[in-house]
């Protein structure tokens, strides 16, 4: 027979204590993420003040995340579109 604590811990088939633990972990990581995002903004501000083109840096970061085949495919598509639009 289930104890009152077991019944409270599992409401509607949901393990409330496990759910609470997961939510709290996500909240801590979200807080860390906000801090890291602030650090990244600071680095971009530093780059901009040093004369670097931040938009170009963001493009480079995006491209570096892609594998070589996807990057090559994107470059071909962009070049095809540029030629089609004659610019």
HELIX and SHEET records of a PDB file:
HELIX    1   1 UNK A    4  UNK A    9  1                                   6    
HELIX    2   2 UNK A   16  UNK A   49  1                                  34    
HELIX    3   3 UNK A   54  UNK A   65  1                                  12    
HELIX    4   4 UNK A   68  UNK A   84  1                                  17    
SHEET    1   A 2 UNK A  10  UNK A  11  0                                        
SHEET    2   A 2 UNK A  14  UNK A  15 -1                                        
END                                                                             
